[in-house]
Amino acid sequence: MNIFEDNINLILYVMSLSAYDQVLFEDISVKCYDETFSVFDDLTQNRIFYNTDFVVFFNKVDVFDVKIGAVPFTTCVPSFNTEWAHNRKKIVGYVRTKFETLFKQNTEAMHRKPTKSIFRNTNSPPPQRDVFFHVTCATDTRRMQQVINDVQFGIVRRQLQMAHLA
Ligand SMILES: Nc1nc2c(ncn2[C@@H]2O[C@H](COP(=O)(O)OP(=O)(O)OP(=O)(O)O)[C@@H](O)[C@H]2O)c(=O)[nH]1
């Protein structure tokens, strides 16, 4: 990954909620969900993003809703409670917890081990960042506009808070 800026405020991370039973086109030995968690893990470990907020979109929920009626989530996670294997709320909760756990672990690791910024010759201050989640259907443009507005509002509010103006 090549990054030439160190003042990135926000990363929009889009994952396909409906891909729980799919594997990568380029490598059929890798499950799409494993890849999405792994890339998020890499990004949130990267010290360049020590002050960067993340917004995770659980996208393609419309496709997910149709699929989950027929294909249980245990296809992806065999240990998942079979009673909830068709339950969107429980599944989204599970996926969200996975993302939150990675984010928390990696943020705490940055707190424990401050290192020199690669851009400035100073120690990085403790990370001040957060993660937010939205369940989306990108093709529903009206609803997406509301989500984007919420995200923009969140960015402005957070910048004001960091400047102690809100
Ligand atoms: N039904 C539905 N289609 C979507 C949604 N988001 C994206 N798509 C469609 O999925 C296709 C692939 O979208 P891209 O933006 O190219 O995403 P990609 O990551 O390159 O491709 P995929 O791995 O297939 O998602 C396009 O036809 C999009 O219109 C969604 O939330 N619901």
PDBQT file of the ligand as one rigid body, heavy atoms in Angstrom, charges set to zero:
ROOT
HETATM    1  N1  LIG A 201     -28.102  -5.073  -5.489  1.00  0.00    +0.000 N 
HETATM    2  C1  LIG A 201     -27.022  -4.363  -5.158  1.00  0.00    +0.000 A 
HETATM    3  N2  LIG A 201     -26.030  -4.204  -6.045  1.00  0.00    +0.000 NA
HETATM    4  C2  LIG A 201     -24.955  -3.491  -5.660  1.00  0.00    +0.000 A 
HETATM    5  C3  LIG A 201     -24.840  -2.897  -4.384  1.00  0.00    +0.000 A 
HETATM    6  N3  LIG A 201     -23.641  -2.262  -4.327  1.00  0.00    +0.000 NA
HETATM    7  C4  LIG A 201     -23.052  -2.446  -5.518  1.00  0.00    +0.000 A 
HETATM    8  N4  LIG A 201     -23.847  -3.175  -6.320  1.00  0.00    +0.000 N 
HETATM    9  C5  LIG A 201     -23.580  -3.598  -7.707  1.00  0.00    +0.000 C 
HETATM   10  O1  LIG A 201     -22.546  -4.566  -7.681  1.00  0.00    +0.000 OA
HETATM   11  C6  LIG A 201     -21.784  -4.480  -8.877  1.00  0.00    +0.000 C 
HETATM   12  C7  LIG A 201     -20.299  -4.399  -8.539  1.00  0.00    +0.000 C 
HETATM   13  O2  LIG A 201     -20.075  -3.171  -7.934  1.00  0.00    +0.000 OA
HETATM   14  P1  LIG A 201     -18.670  -2.531  -7.876  1.00  0.00    +0.000 P 
HETATM   15  O3  LIG A 201     -18.819  -1.188  -7.303  1.00  0.00    +0.000 OA
HETATM   16  O4  LIG A 201     -18.033  -2.670  -9.211  1.00  0.00    +0.000 OA
HETATM   17  O5  LIG A 201     -17.942  -3.396  -6.794  1.00  0.00    +0.000 OA
HETATM   18  P2  LIG A 201     -16.737  -4.445  -6.930  1.00  0.00    +0.000 P 
HETATM   19  O6  LIG A 201     -16.182  -4.588  -5.568  1.00  0.00    +0.000 OA
HETATM   20  O7  LIG A 201     -15.822  -4.050  -8.032  1.00  0.00    +0.000 OA
HETATM   21  O8  LIG A 201     -17.484  -5.762  -7.363  1.00  0.00    +0.000 OA
HETATM   22  P3  LIG A 201     -18.158  -6.849  -6.429  1.00  0.00    +0.000 P 
HETATM   23  O9  LIG A 201     -17.039  -7.641  -5.838  1.00  0.00    +0.000 OA
HETATM   24  O10 LIG A 201     -19.007  -7.659  -7.369  1.00  0.00    +0.000 OA
HETATM   25  O11 LIG A 201     -18.978  -6.150  -5.386  1.00  0.00    +0.000 OA
HETATM   26  C8  LIG A 201     -22.312  -3.276  -9.633  1.00  0.00    +0.000 C 
HETATM   27  O12 LIG A 201     -23.198  -3.744 -10.627  1.00  0.00    +0.000 OA
HETATM   28  C9  LIG A 201     -23.060  -2.491  -8.564  1.00  0.00    +0.000 C 
HETATM   29  O13 LIG A 201     -24.130  -1.759  -9.088  1.00  0.00    +0.000 OA
HETATM   30  C10 LIG A 201     -25.907  -3.088  -3.468  1.00  0.00    +0.000 A 
HETATM   31  O14 LIG A 201     -25.893  -2.633  -2.313  1.00  0.00    +0.000 OA
HETATM   32  N5  LIG A 201     -26.972  -3.833  -3.912  1.00  0.00    +0.000 N 
ENDROOT
TORSDOF 0
